[in-house]
Amino acid sequence: MEKEKDMPPTPKKSSPPCWSPTEEDLAQLRVLGISQTRIRRQIALLQGARHHRHLDRPCTRGDGIHRLSRVEARSLVPLQEEGAREGRFLKFVPASGAASRMFEALHHYQRQTEMPLIRQIRQRAARGGRRAEVVIRFLEEWDRFPFSQDLKEKLLAEGLTLSRLVQGDRWRKVLTLLLTDQGLNYRALPKALMKFHRYPEGCRSALEEHLVEAAAIVRDGQGRIPIHFTISPEHEPLFREHLATVKPRHEERFGARFAIGFSHQHRSTDTIALDLEGRPLREADGRLHLRPGGHGALLFNLNRLNGDLVYLKNIDNVVPDHLQRVTVDWKKILGGYLIQTQRRVNLLLERLAKKRITLKDLEAGLDFLREVLAVCEPPEFRKWPGERRREFLFQKLNRPLRVCGVVRNQGEPGGGPFWVRGRDGSLTLQIVESAQVDPESETQRDIWRRATHFNPVDLVCALRDFRGRPFDLRRYVDPEAVFISRKSKDGLDLKALELPGLWNGAMADWNTLFLEVPLETFNPVKTVLDLLRPEHQPPK
């Protein structure tokens, strides 16, 4: 039986990186803006011990997760609306992902050399075959998808109908026209530009729905609606073309103007990969094989915005107009909660910044740190001289602040809120992904299974200090909270490293508040069949 651990294990020292950079390596890295030191650190992380979080317990209502009364929630809305009018808010949406994962099951069959008959697919579906179930439901309910009219037009252009193709067991043609450049090319399309919702006047993309939501929550007093998308460089022309079509319509509708920014995941955030012998992987021409650093790399983009108060939300978590009220209300509540907390933090920091402070000021700061931000002082804190106590409180309060909406756990894949014990024994509030949990520890797996809440990626962040200066967000990253996974390239197995996740290790040293929000605010589209859920269908 495993012995309970009070402290996380100290990582084993890694073997020296087996990399002697060539002149070509150094030239490649200089072009990308990557230092030797960073590559050596990444190699050490890949060669070292597993980088798991040490879970102490799940966050629950009253123990790390705040649950507001209706009166409290309503009182926060005017704070957010005042902040929006002042131009303090910005919406930040990671939107670089392609829709390929949505269509994985359909693509599996579309690329097969020998296509099974429909009756065979039905048999597989009856036996519980997941991909077969997706295909059957897609073919049976295809007219309910918002892109069905576009697909129908592609079929008619070739003198075809879906029913005739299905009856003749030529149904692969439907998938080809949907997924490839012979038709709609949806598998290569950014998810942001896919049609998500159907309206009487036409269909809207996920990106459009984010514009509509932004108009409701970040519009300032001058009618300006700031929103920033991170996108892939190769997709930027598609984004600009789409916005040129849809933006004027929504600006006229809202009597406002969108201030839309784009940025790309910077190549300086790419990471090294190792073969299974621990050597850096190389391309056929000898160059180092570098991989995108994952969504944690977007901290670079967020940092460069120099924003004040920033909403952060995934591209696929949107709802149509008739369900938007709950989402907008809770966005405002989250924003108001952030402003309320930030005001209290800033008031304490103003006092602590003075050369002369009272014992009452120290006690007020300590109480707030414990009771509101769930940060505990070291055991020897009371023995410290007053100046050292002041410095400790100031340093703990003067950092980025985030309010994270969390929903009741419904079995969705992804992370959740936990109390995490650091190497120094301290407890902090963190969002933890399953890949960060030690799979060999039954104790840790049991804590993971007892989680009551889920992270829907519904954050609002305060990125400036009490004097209005932008924080350097790079200072508050846990560099060891990386994700290490097995991948393959050209038939070779490799170890890949992703940077600390944007809302995981990249924000590990932020002050964090978890606030329970209704499940109705979480409506992701991870597979194509999610578009058939009632929340993504027109009202009856």
C-alpha positions as CSV (number, residue, x, y, z in Angstrom):
1,M,0.0,0.0,0.0
2,E,1.3,3.4,-0.9
3,K,2.5,5.6,1.9
4,E,0.8,9.0,2.1
5,K,3.2,11.8,1.1
6,D,3.0,15.1,2.9
7,M,5.4,16.7,0.5
8,P,6.0,16.3,-3.2
9,P,9.1,14.3,-4.0
10,T,12.3,16.1,-4.9
11,P,13.0,15.6,-8.6
12,K,15.9,13.5,-9.6
13,K,18.9,15.3,-11.0
14,S,18.9,14.9,-14.7
15,S,21.8,13.7,-16.7
16,P,23.8,16.4,-18.6
17,P,22.1,17.4,-21.9
18,C,23.7,15.5,-24.7
19,W,23.7,18.4,-27.1
20,S,26.8,20.1,-28.5
21,P,25.4,22.9,-30.7
22,T,26.8,23.3,-34.1
23,E,27.2,26.6,-35.8
24,E,24.1,25.8,-37.9
25,D,22.1,25.1,-34.6
26,L,23.2,28.5,-33.2
27,A,22.3,30.3,-36.4
28,Q,18.8,28.6,-36.5
29,L,18.1,29.6,-32.9
30,R,19.3,33.2,-33.4
31,V,16.8,33.6,-36.3
32,L,14.0,32.3,-34.0
33,G,15.0,34.3,-31.0
34,I,15.7,31.2,-28.8
35,S,18.7,31.2,-26.5
36,Q,21.0,28.2,-25.9
37,T,20.1,28.5,-22.2
38,R,16.4,28.0,-22.9
39,I,17.1,24.9,-25.1
40,R,19.4,23.4,-22.4
41,R,16.7,24.0,-19.8
42,Q,14.1,22.3,-22.0
43,I,16.4,19.3,-22.6
44,A,17.0,19.0,-18.8
45,L,13.3,19.0,-18.2
46,L,12.7,16.3,-20.9
47,Q,15.5,14.2,-19.4
48,G,14.5,14.7,-15.8
49,A,11.9,13.2,-13.5
50,R,8.2,13.4,-14.1
51,H,6.7,16.9,-13.5
52,H,3.5,16.2,-11.7
53,R,1.5,18.4,-9.4
54,H,1.2,17.3,-5.8
55,L,-2.6,17.4,-5.2
56,D,-3.6,18.1,-1.6
57,R,-7.4,18.0,-2.1
58,P,-10.0,19.1,-4.6
59,C,-11.4,22.6,-4.3
60,T,-15.0,22.4,-3.2
61,R,-17.8,24.9,-2.3
62,G,-16.5,26.8,0.8
63,D,-13.1,25.3,0.5
64,G,-11.4,27.2,-2.4
65,I,-14.6,27.8,-4.4
66,H,-16.8,30.7,-3.7
67,R,-20.6,30.5,-4.4
68,L,-22.4,33.8,-4.5
69,S,-26.0,34.6,-3.4
70,R,-28.3,36.2,-6.0
71,V,-28.0,39.5,-4.1
72,E,-24.2,39.4,-4.1
73,A,-24.1,38.4,-7.8
74,R,-26.4,41.3,-8.8
75,S,-24.4,43.8,-6.8
76,L,-21.3,43.0,-8.9
77,V,-22.8,43.8,-12.3
78,P,-22.7,47.6,-12.0
79,L,-19.0,47.4,-11.1
80,Q,-18.3,45.5,-14.4
81,E,-20.4,47.8,-16.4
82,E,-18.7,50.9,-15.0
83,G,-15.3,49.3,-15.8
84,A,-16.4,48.5,-19.4
85,R,-17.6,52.1,-20.0
86,E,-14.2,53.3,-18.8
87,G,-12.5,51.1,-21.5
88,R,-10.8,48.8,-19.0
89,F,-11.9,45.4,-20.5
90,L,-10.6,43.5,-23.4
91,K,-11.6,40.0,-24.7
92,F,-8.7,37.6,-25.6
93,V,-9.6,34.4,-27.6
94,P,-7.1,31.7,-28.6
95,A,-8.4,30.9,-32.1
96,S,-5.5,29.1,-33.9
97,G,-6.9,25.6,-33.7
98,A,-8.1,23.8,-36.8
99,A,-11.3,21.9,-36.8
100,S,-9.6,18.6,-37.6
101,R,-10.3,17.1,-34.1
102,M,-14.0,17.8,-34.5
103,F,-14.1,15.6,-37.6
104,E,-11.8,12.8,-36.5
105,A,-14.4,10.0,-36.7
106,L,-15.6,11.1,-40.2
107,H,-12.0,11.5,-41.4
108,H,-11.2,8.0,-40.2
109,Y,-13.7,6.6,-42.7
110,Q,-13.2,9.1,-45.4
111,R,-9.5,8.2,-45.9
112,Q,-10.1,4.4,-45.9
113,T,-9.2,2.6,-49.1
114,E,-12.0,0.1,-48.9
115,M,-15.2,1.7,-47.7
116,P,-17.6,-0.5,-45.7
117,L,-21.2,-0.7,-46.6
118,I,-23.8,1.3,-44.7
119,R,-25.2,-1.9,-43.2
120,Q,-21.7,-2.8,-41.9
121,I,-21.3,0.7,-40.3
122,R,-24.7,0.2,-38.7
123,Q,-23.6,-3.1,-37.3
124,R,-20.4,-1.6,-35.9
125,A,-22.5,1.2,-34.3
126,A,-24.8,-1.3,-32.7
127,R,-21.8,-3.0,-31.1
128,G,-20.8,0.3,-29.6
129,G,-18.3,1.5,-32.2
130,R,-17.8,5.2,-31.4
131,R,-16.7,6.3,-34.9
132,A,-19.4,4.3,-36.6
133,E,-22.0,5.9,-34.3
134,V,-20.8,9.3,-35.4
135,V,-21.0,8.5,-39.1
136,I,-24.5,7.0,-38.8
137,R,-25.8,10.0,-36.8
138,F,-24.1,12.5,-39.2
139,L,-25.7,10.9,-42.2
140,E,-29.1,10.6,-40.6
141,E,-29.3,14.1,-39.2
142,W,-27.0,16.0,-41.6
143,D,-29.7,18.6,-42.4
144,R,-29.6,19.8,-38.7
145,F,-26.0,21.0,-39.0
146,P,-25.6,24.7,-39.7
147,F,-23.3,24.0,-42.7
148,S,-25.8,21.5,-44.3
149,Q,-26.9,24.0,-47.0
150,D,-23.4,24.6,-48.1
151,L,-22.8,20.9,-48.3
152,K,-26.0,20.4,-50.2
153,E,-25.0,23.0,-52.8
154,K,-21.7,21.2,-53.3
155,L,-23.6,17.9,-53.9
156,L,-26.1,19.5,-56.3
157,A,-23.2,21.1,-58.3
158,E,-22.1,17.6,-59.1
159,G,-25.7,16.4,-59.8
160,L,-25.8,14.4,-56.5
161,T,-28.0,14.1,-53.5
162,L,-27.1,12.6,-50.1
163,S,-30.0,10.1,-50.1
164,R,-28.9,8.7,-53.5
165,L,-25.3,8.4,-52.4
166,V,-26.2,6.7,-49.2
167,Q,-28.6,4.2,-50.9
168,G,-25.8,3.4,-53.4
169,D,-23.2,3.0,-50.7
170,R,-21.3,5.9,-52.2
171,W,-21.4,7.9,-49.0
172,R,-17.7,8.5,-48.9
173,K,-18.3,11.3,-51.5
174,V,-20.3,13.2,-48.8
175,L,-17.4,13.1,-46.4
176,T,-15.0,14.1,-49.1
177,L,-17.0,17.2,-50.1
178,L,-17.3,18.1,-46.4
179,L,-13.7,17.5,-45.3
180,T,-11.4,18.1,-48.2
181,D,-10.4,20.8,-50.7
182,Q,-12.7,19.1,-53.2
183,G,-15.5,20.8,-51.3
184,L,-15.9,22.8,-48.1
185,N,-12.4,21.7,-46.7
186,Y,-13.8,21.8,-43.2
187,R,-11.0,19.6,-41.8
188,A,-8.4,22.2,-42.6
189,L,-10.6,25.2,-41.7
190,P,-9.9,27.1,-38.4
191,K,-12.6,26.2,-35.9
192,A,-13.3,29.9,-35.5
193,L,-14.5,30.2,-39.1
194,M,-16.8,27.2,-39.0
195,K,-20.5,27.8,-39.1
196,F,-21.8,27.0,-35.6
197,H,-25.4,28.4,-35.3
198,R,-28.3,28.8,-37.7
199,Y,-30.5,32.0,-37.7
200,P,-33.4,33.0,-40.0
201,E,-31.1,35.5,-41.7
202,G,-28.2,33.0,-42.1
203,C,-25.6,31.1,-40.2
204,R,-22.9,32.5,-37.8
205,S,-19.4,31.3,-37.3
206,A,-17.8,30.8,-33.8
207,L,-15.9,34.0,-34.4
208,E,-19.1,35.9,-35.1
209,E,-20.6,34.7,-31.9
210,H,-17.5,36.0,-30.0
211,L,-18.1,39.4,-31.6
212,V,-21.7,39.4,-30.4
213,E,-20.7,38.3,-26.8
214,A,-17.9,41.0,-26.8
215,A,-20.4,43.7,-27.7
216,A,-22.4,42.8,-24.6
217,I,-19.5,42.7,-22.1
218,V,-16.5,44.9,-23.2
219,R,-18.1,47.8,-25.2
220,D,-16.8,51.1,-23.8
221,G,-18.5,54.4,-23.4
222,Q,-17.3,55.5,-26.9
223,G,-18.8,52.5,-28.6
224,R,-15.5,50.7,-29.0
225,I,-15.4,46.9,-28.6
226,P,-11.9,45.5,-28.2
227,I,-11.2,41.9,-28.9
228,H,-8.0,40.0,-29.7
229,F,-7.6,36.7,-31.5
230,T,-4.5,34.5,-31.6
231,I,-4.4,32.8,-34.9
232,S,-2.1,30.8,-37.2
233,P,-0.2,32.9,-39.7
234,E,-1.4,30.8,-42.6
235,H,-5.0,31.4,-41.7
236,E,-4.8,35.2,-41.3
237,P,-6.1,36.0,-44.8
238,L,-9.1,33.8,-44.2
239,F,-9.8,35.6,-40.9
240,R,-9.5,39.0,-42.5
241,E,-11.7,38.0,-45.5
242,H,-14.4,36.6,-43.1
243,L,-14.3,39.7,-40.9
244,A,-14.6,42.0,-43.9
245,T,-17.9,40.3,-44.6
246,V,-19.4,40.0,-41.1
247,K,-18.0,42.9,-39.1
248,P,-19.9,45.7,-40.8
249,R,-23.2,43.9,-40.3
250,H,-22.6,43.6,-36.5
251,E,-21.2,47.1,-36.2
252,E,-24.4,48.5,-37.7
253,R,-26.5,46.2,-35.5
254,F,-24.8,47.4,-32.3
255,G,-24.0,51.0,-33.4
256,A,-20.4,50.4,-32.4
257,R,-17.1,49.6,-33.9
258,F,-14.9,46.5,-33.2
259,A,-11.2,47.0,-32.5
260,I,-10.0,43.6,-33.5
261,G,-6.4,42.6,-33.1
262,F,-4.5,39.5,-34.3
263,S,-1.3,37.9,-33.1
264,H,0.5,34.6,-33.9
265,Q,2.2,32.1,-31.6
266,H,5.7,33.4,-31.7
267,R,8.4,31.1,-33.0
268,S,10.6,32.0,-30.0
269,T,8.3,29.9,-27.9
270,D,8.9,26.7,-29.8
271,T,10.4,23.8,-27.9
272,I,13.0,21.1,-28.5
273,A,12.1,17.4,-28.9
274,L,14.3,14.4,-28.0
275,D,14.5,10.9,-29.3
276,L,14.2,8.0,-26.9
277,E,17.9,8.0,-26.3
278,G,17.7,11.6,-25.0
279,R,19.2,13.3,-28.1
280,P,17.7,16.3,-29.8
281,L,15.6,15.3,-32.8
282,R,16.7,16.6,-36.2
283,E,15.0,17.2,-39.5
284,A,16.2,15.4,-42.6
285,D,18.4,18.4,-43.5
286,G,20.1,18.4,-40.1
287,R,18.2,21.3,-38.5
288,L,16.9,20.9,-35.0
289,H,13.3,19.7,-34.9
290,L,11.4,22.4,-33.0
291,R,7.7,22.1,-32.1
292,P,5.0,24.7,-31.1
293,G,5.1,25.1,-27.4
294,G,1.3,24.6,-26.8
295,H,-1.2,27.1,-25.5
296,G,1.1,28.1,-22.7
297,A,3.1,29.9,-25.4
298,L,0.2,32.4,-25.7
299,L,1.4,34.0,-22.4
300,F,3.8,35.8,-24.7
301,N,0.9,37.2,-26.7
302,L,-1.1,38.1,-23.6
303,N,1.9,39.9,-22.1
304,R,2.5,42.0,-25.1
305,L,-1.0,43.4,-25.0
306,N,-0.3,45.4,-21.9
307,G,-4.0,45.0,-21.1
308,D,-5.8,46.0,-18.0
309,L,-8.7,43.7,-17.4
310,V,-8.9,40.8,-19.8
311,Y,-11.5,38.1,-20.4
312,L,-10.1,34.8,-21.6
313,K,-12.3,32.1,-23.3
314,N,-11.9,29.3,-25.8
315,I,-13.1,29.8,-29.3
316,D,-15.7,26.9,-29.3
317,N,-17.5,27.9,-26.1
318,V,-20.3,30.1,-27.5
319,V,-24.1,30.0,-27.6
320,P,-26.7,31.5,-30.0
321,D,-28.6,34.7,-29.1
322,H,-31.6,33.1,-27.4
323,L,-29.3,31.5,-24.7
324,Q,-26.8,34.4,-24.4
325,R,-28.4,36.1,-21.4
326,V,-27.1,33.7,-18.7
327,T,-23.6,33.8,-20.2
328,V,-23.5,37.6,-20.4
329,D,-24.8,38.0,-16.9
330,W,-22.2,35.8,-15.5
331,K,-19.4,37.3,-17.5
332,K,-20.4,40.6,-15.9
333,I,-20.5,39.0,-12.4
334,L,-17.0,37.5,-12.9
335,G,-15.7,40.9,-14.0
336,G,-17.4,42.7,-11.1
337,Y,-15.9,40.2,-8.7
338,L,-12.5,40.9,-10.1
339,I,-12.8,44.6,-9.8
340,Q,-14.2,44.4,-6.3
341,T,-11.3,42.2,-5.2
342,Q,-8.7,44.3,-7.0
343,R,-9.9,47.4,-5.3
344,R,-9.4,45.8,-1.9
345,V,-6.0,44.5,-2.9
346,N,-4.9,47.9,-4.2
347,L,-6.1,49.7,-1.0
348,L,-3.9,47.3,1.0
349,L,-0.9,47.8,-1.3
350,E,-1.2,51.6,-1.0
351,R,-0.9,51.2,2.7
352,L,1.9,48.7,2.6
353,A,3.8,50.8,0.1
354,K,4.2,53.5,2.8
355,K,7.5,53.6,4.8
356,R,5.6,53.7,8.1
357,I,2.8,51.2,8.6
358,T,0.9,50.2,11.6
359,L,0.4,46.7,13.1
360,K,-3.2,47.1,12.1
361,D,-2.2,47.5,8.4
362,L,-0.1,44.3,8.7
363,E,-3.0,42.4,10.3
364,A,-5.4,43.6,7.7
365,G,-3.1,42.5,4.9
366,L,-2.6,39.1,6.5
367,D,-6.3,38.5,7.1
368,F,-7.1,39.4,3.5
369,L,-4.3,37.1,2.2
370,R,-5.7,34.2,4.2
371,E,-9.4,34.7,4.0
372,V,-9.9,36.0,0.5
373,L,-6.9,34.8,-1.5
374,A,-6.3,31.6,0.4
375,V,-2.6,32.3,0.8
376,C,-1.0,31.3,4.1
377,E,2.0,32.9,5.8
378,P,5.1,30.8,6.7
379,P,5.0,29.3,10.3
380,E,7.8,31.7,11.4
381,F,6.0,34.8,10.1
382,R,5.1,36.2,13.5
383,K,8.8,36.1,14.6
384,W,9.9,38.2,11.6
385,P,10.6,42.0,12.1
386,G,7.9,44.3,10.9
387,E,9.7,45.3,7.7
388,R,10.2,41.7,6.6
389,R,6.5,41.0,7.3
390,R,5.5,44.1,5.2
391,E,7.7,43.0,2.3
392,F,6.2,39.5,2.4
393,L,2.6,40.8,2.3
394,F,3.4,43.3,-0.4
395,Q,5.1,40.7,-2.6
396,K,2.2,38.3,-2.2
397,L,-0.5,40.9,-3.0
398,N,1.3,42.7,-5.8
399,R,1.0,40.2,-8.6
400,P,-1.5,39.4,-11.4
401,L,-5.0,38.4,-10.2
402,R,-7.5,36.1,-11.9
403,V,-11.1,35.1,-11.3
404,C,-11.8,31.7,-12.8
405,G,-15.4,30.5,-13.3
406,V,-15.8,26.8,-12.6
407,V,-18.8,24.5,-13.2
408,R,-20.0,21.4,-11.5
409,N,-18.1,18.4,-12.8
410,Q,-20.2,16.6,-15.5
411,G,-17.5,14.2,-16.7
412,E,-16.1,16.5,-19.4
413,P,-12.4,15.8,-20.2
414,G,-10.1,18.5,-19.0
415,G,-8.8,20.1,-15.8
416,G,-10.2,21.4,-12.6
417,P,-9.5,23.4,-9.4
418,F,-7.3,21.9,-6.7
419,W,-5.3,22.8,-3.7
420,V,-1.8,22.0,-4.7
421,R,1.2,21.6,-2.4
422,G,4.5,23.2,-3.5
423,R,8.0,22.0,-2.9
424,D,8.2,24.5,0.0
425,G,5.1,22.9,1.6
426,S,2.8,25.8,0.9
427,L,-0.7,25.4,-0.5
428,T,-2.0,27.3,-3.5
429,L,-5.1,27.3,-5.7
430,Q,-4.3,25.9,-9.1
431,I,-6.1,24.6,-12.3
432,V,-4.7,21.1,-12.9
433,E,-5.0,18.9,-16.0
434,S,-5.1,15.1,-15.8
435,A,-1.7,14.9,-17.5
436,Q,-0.2,16.7,-14.4
437,V,-1.4,14.0,-12.0
438,D,1.0,11.1,-11.2
439,P,-0.7,8.0,-12.8
440,E,1.4,5.7,-10.5
441,S,0.1,7.2,-7.3
442,E,-3.3,5.7,-6.1
443,T,-3.5,8.6,-3.6
444,Q,-3.1,11.2,-6.2
445,R,-5.5,9.5,-8.6
446,D,-8.1,9.2,-5.8
447,I,-7.9,13.0,-5.1
448,W,-8.3,13.6,-8.8
449,R,-11.4,11.4,-9.0
450,R,-13.0,13.3,-6.0
451,A,-13.0,16.6,-7.9
452,T,-16.4,18.3,-7.8
453,H,-15.8,21.1,-10.3
454,F,-14.4,21.5,-13.8
455,N,-12.4,24.3,-15.5
456,P,-14.4,25.5,-18.5
457,V,-11.7,28.2,-19.3
458,D,-13.8,31.1,-18.3
459,L,-11.4,33.6,-16.8
460,V,-11.1,37.3,-16.3
461,C,-7.6,38.6,-15.4
462,A,-6.2,41.8,-13.9
463,L,-2.8,42.5,-15.5
464,R,-1.8,45.8,-14.0
465,D,-0.4,46.7,-10.5
466,F,-1.9,49.1,-8.0
467,R,-0.2,52.0,-9.8
468,G,-1.6,51.0,-13.2
469,R,1.7,49.6,-14.6
470,P,1.5,46.3,-16.6
471,F,2.9,43.3,-14.8
472,D,5.6,41.3,-16.6
473,L,3.6,38.1,-16.7
474,R,6.7,36.0,-17.5
475,R,7.8,36.5,-13.8
476,Y,4.8,34.5,-12.5
477,V,5.3,31.2,-14.4
478,D,6.2,27.9,-12.8
479,P,8.8,26.8,-15.4
480,E,8.7,23.2,-14.2
481,A,4.9,22.8,-14.8
482,V,5.5,21.5,-18.3
483,F,3.6,18.8,-20.2
484,I,5.8,15.9,-21.5
485,S,4.3,13.5,-24.0
486,R,5.2,10.8,-26.4
487,K,4.8,11.6,-30.1
488,S,6.1,10.3,-33.3
489,K,7.6,12.0,-36.4
490,D,8.4,10.2,-39.7
491,G,8.0,6.8,-37.9
492,L,10.4,7.8,-35.0
493,D,9.2,8.0,-31.4
494,L,10.0,11.2,-29.6
495,K,9.5,13.0,-26.3
496,A,7.8,16.4,-26.8
497,L,7.6,19.2,-24.3
498,E,4.8,21.8,-24.0
499,L,5.3,24.9,-22.1
500,P,3.3,25.4,-18.8
501,G,-0.3,25.7,-19.9
502,L,-1.7,29.2,-20.2
503,W,-4.2,28.8,-17.3
504,N,-2.1,26.1,-15.6
505,G,1.6,26.6,-14.9
506,A,1.8,29.9,-16.9
507,M,-0.4,31.5,-14.2
508,A,0.8,29.4,-11.3
509,D,2.1,32.3,-9.3
510,W,-0.9,34.5,-9.8
511,N,-3.5,35.2,-7.1
512,T,-6.4,33.0,-8.0
513,L,-10.1,33.0,-7.0
514,F,-12.5,30.3,-8.1
515,L,-16.1,31.2,-8.5
516,E,-18.9,28.7,-9.2
517,V,-20.9,29.6,-12.4
518,P,-23.9,27.9,-13.9
519,L,-23.4,24.9,-16.1
520,E,-25.4,26.8,-18.8
521,T,-22.4,29.0,-19.4
522,F,-20.3,26.1,-20.7
523,N,-21.2,24.9,-24.1
524,P,-18.1,23.7,-26.0
525,V,-18.1,22.1,-29.4
526,K,-15.4,19.4,-29.4
527,T,-16.9,17.0,-31.9
528,V,-19.1,17.6,-34.9
529,L,-22.1,16.0,-33.0
530,D,-21.9,18.6,-30.3
531,L,-23.5,21.0,-32.8
532,L,-26.6,18.8,-32.5
533,R,-26.9,19.5,-28.8
534,P,-30.0,21.6,-28.0
535,E,-27.9,24.6,-26.9
536,H,-26.5,24.9,-30.4
537,Q,-29.7,24.4,-32.3
538,P,-32.3,27.1,-33.2
539,P,-35.1,27.6,-30.7
540,K,-38.2,25.4,-31.3
